[in-house]
């Protein structure tokens, strides 16, 4: 762990099992990491799969947090949380119980193949940018991008629907 906490934005996704429960458990696990505090979470959105369309719809969410973990340690922790929740990496872009992606880390840019920052595909994905826009007010040391406008533009072409759990529907 380093001394100073960095602001981070992390995307959560699930399309297998109790998707909403997996997102909630991921939020809790991230907030419980050493030197880490959860600042905010977007609404949950339901989206069609993009890269492999022959699978169930995803629930997606973005969280903002402060963490004193080094970038590689944060990545390792995210991957451990995925594995602890049944994530198996058998097919690229395939179905998953839990997907956790580090999108942005304050003051960090990296071309490292293990951890590219900003996340290389985030700017083309409405399912990332729409929820990110909701927590973007926590941005600090991030790229100067109009995330809300870009999210709205992408959502015109890539439908993103706010998720209402079945038990909350009338």
C-alpha positions in Angstrom: 0.0 0.0 0.0 1.2 3.5 -0.7 0.6 6.4 1.6 -1.8 8.7 -0.3 -5.2 7.5 -1.5 -6.0 7.8 -5.2 -9.5 8.2 -6.7 -10.6 5.3 -8.8 -13.6 4.5 -11.0 -14.4 0.8 -11.3 -17.0 -0.9 -13.5 -19.0 -3.9 -12.3 -20.9 -6.3 -14.5 -22.7 -9.6 -14.2 -24.8 -11.7 -16.5 -25.0 -15.1 -14.7 -26.9 -16.1 -11.6 -28.3 -13.4 -9.2 -26.7 -10.5 -11.1 -27.9 -7.8 -8.7 -26.5 -9.8 -5.7 -23.2 -10.2 -7.4 -22.9 -6.4 -7.9 -23.9 -5.7 -4.3 -21.3 -8.2 -3.0 -18.6 -6.7 -5.3 -19.4 -3.2 -4.0 -19.1 -4.4 -0.4 -15.9 -6.3 -1.1 -14.3 -3.3 -2.8 -15.2 -1.0 0.1 -13.7 -3.5 2.5 -10.2 -3.6 0.8 -7.4 -2.3 3.0 -7.0 1.5 2.7 -10.1 1.8 0.5 -13.4 3.6 0.9 -16.4 3.5 -1.3 -17.5 7.0 -2.2 -20.5 6.5 -4.5 -22.2 4.0 -6.7 -24.3 4.6 -9.9 -27.7 3.2 -10.5 -27.6 -0.3 -12.0 -28.3 -0.6 -15.7 -29.3 -3.6 -17.9 -27.7 -3.9 -21.3 -27.5 -6.4 -24.1 -24.1 -8.1 -24.5 -21.8 -6.4 -27.0 -18.9 -8.5 -28.0 -20.5 -12.0 -27.8 -24.3 -11.6 -28.3 -25.2 -15.2 -27.6 -25.5 -14.8 -23.9 -27.8 -13.3 -21.2 -28.2 -9.5 -20.6 -25.8 -7.8 -18.3 -26.3 -5.7 -15.2 -23.7 -2.9 -15.1 -22.7 -0.3 -12.5 -19.8 2.0 -11.8 -18.4 2.9 -8.4 -16.1 5.7 -7.2 -13.7 4.9 -4.5 -10.5 6.2 -2.8 -7.8 3.6 -2.4 -4.2 3.6 -1.0 -3.6 0.3 -2.9 -1.0 0.3 -5.6 -2.5 -0.1 -9.1 -1.3 -3.7 -9.5 -2.5 -4.6 -5.9 -5.9 -3.1 -6.7 -6.0 -5.2 -9.9 -5.1 -8.3 -8.0 -7.8 -7.6 -5.4 -10.4 -7.1 -8.2 -9.5 -10.4 -9.8 -9.6 -12.1 -6.4 -13.1 -10.7 -5.8 -14.2 -12.0 -9.3 -12.8 -15.5 -8.5 -14.3 -15.6 -5.1 -17.7 -15.0 -6.8 -17.3 -17.9 -9.3 -15.8 -16.0 -12.2 -14.2 -18.4 -14.7 -12.2 -17.1 -17.6 -13.0 -19.7 -20.2 -14.2 -17.6 -23.1 -13.2 -14.1 -23.8 -16.2 -11.7 -23.5 -18.2 -14.8 -22.4 -20.8 -15.0 -19.6 -19.6 -14.2 -16.2 -20.9 -14.1 -12.6 -18.8 -11.0 -12.0 -16.6 -8.7 -14.0 -14.6 -5.9 -12.3 -12.7 -3.5 -14.5 -10.5 -0.6 -13.3 -11.6 2.3 -15.6 -9.6 5.2 -14.3 -7.1 5.8 -11.5 -6.3 9.3 -10.4 -3.2 10.7 -12.1 -2.4 7.4 -13.8 -1.9 6.4 -17.4 -0.5 3.0 -18.3 0.2 1.0 -21.4 1.0 -2.1 -19.4 -0.8 -5.1 -21.0 -1.9 -6.3 -17.6 -3.4 -2.9 -16.6 -4.0 -0.3 -19.3 -5.3 3.0 -17.9 -7.6 4.5 -18.9 -9.4 1.3 -19.7 -8.9 0.9 -23.5 -12.5 0.3 -24.5 -14.4 2.5 -22.0 -14.8 5.5 -24.3 -16.8 3.3 -26.8 -19.2 1.7 -24.3 -22.5 3.3 -23.2 -22.8 0.6 -20.5 -19.7 2.1 -18.9 -20.1 5.8 -19.6 -23.8 6.2 -18.7 -23.2 4.9 -15.1 -19.8 6.6 -14.9 -21.5 10.0 -15.7 -23.6 9.5 -12.5 -20.5 9.4 -10.3 -18.3 11.7 -12.4 -18.8 14.6 -9.9 -16.2 12.6 -7.8 -13.6 12.9 -10.6 -10.2 14.2 -9.5 -7.0 13.9 -11.5 -8.9 12.4 -14.5 -8.9 13.0 -18.2 -10.7 16.2 -19.3 -13.6 14.5 -21.0 -17.3 15.4 -21.0 -18.3 12.0 -19.7 -22.0 12.8 -19.4 -22.2 14.1 -23.0 -20.3 11.2 -24.4 -22.5 8.8 -22.5 -25.6 10.3 -23.8 -24.3 10.2 -27.4 -23.3 6.5 -27.1 -26.6 5.6 -25.5 -28.4 6.7 -28.6 -26.7 3.8 -30.5 -26.2 1.4 -27.6 -29.4 1.1 -25.5 -28.9 1.3 -21.7 -31.9 0.8 -19.4 -32.0 1.6 -15.7 -32.6 -1.7 -14.0 -35.6 -2.3 -11.7 -35.4 -5.6 -9.8 -38.4 -7.9 -10.3 -39.5 -7.6 -6.7 -39.7 -3.8 -7.1 -41.9 -3.9 -10.2 -45.6 -3.2 -9.9 
